[in-house]
Amino acid sequence: MDLGLKDKVVVVTGAAGIKGSIGETIVQELAREGATPVIVDRNDRGFGYAEELQAKGVDTIFIKTDLSDYTQIEAAAKVIEEKYGRVDALINNVGVNDGAGLDASMDDFMYSLKLNMVSFFAMTKFCLPMIKKVKGNILNIGSKVALTGQGGTSGYAASKGGVLGLTREWAVDLIKEGIRSNAIIIAESWTPAYDAWIKTLDNGEEKLKSIVKKIPLENRMTTPEEIASQCLFAISEKSSHTTGQFITVDGGYVHLDRSLLTE
């Protein structure tokens, strides 16, 4: 299916993670569709990713940005304005499940909010004039933690809950502008970060097996490619009448009846 994303300027935050991370995978899929991905991240990997894509003829840039600092986000938006003058889609993807729980310092909790939620507001606020120019749309990457809790990660849970609230608030705010706002909710996805977490556990293999068994559809984790595909569909005109929605890509992990899991 041609999603009509060719030459569309798509800003992706948190897109310079390790190869195979969700943000990096979204950028790769955008490039395959002929879109113009704008990589916004603090990690210098972004320079290499941009160079690799440019060598393949992809129009892309990397803007090194600390997404916990709204002044740097504002500066990044100015670079986008000068380079492209418009934003056809904004994918707020940055997110770190940082373990800022009830025993964390106030500074750690506030930092978690800044990175995982305030960055979404700031990026959207400063890109909004460019989104309005072309009736673009906004897609926020959320997490099951906003709906289920997890334990030991108050900052991340509060942030992701806030992201879902912002998603619907913006859908209402911008409906008269013809601008859509949606969220993708992710549960258990096999990313480099997930792999690294499993390897920190003494019983990592057993833990992984117990998680996978609880995923109703096919008893497997969601792949970053499946998430990226859903993201591209959601920002495309193929989803032109979808706004204010939480699209869960998780093999039924969050919502389906656990009786399905009876062996």
Secondary structure, 3 states (H helix, E strand, C coil): CCCCCCCCEEEEECCCCCCCCHHHHHHHHHHHCCCEEEEEECCCHHHHHHHHHHHCCCCCEEEECCCCCHHHHHHHHHHHHHHCCCCCEEEECCCCCCCCCCCCCHHHHHHHHHHHHHHHHHHHHHHHHHHHHHCCEEEEEEECHHHHCCCCCHHHHHHHHHHHHHHHHHHHHCHHHCCEEEEEEECCECCHHHHHHHHHCCCHHHHHHHHHCCCCCCCCCECHHHHHHHHHHHHCHHHCCCCCCEEEECCCCCCCCHHHHCC
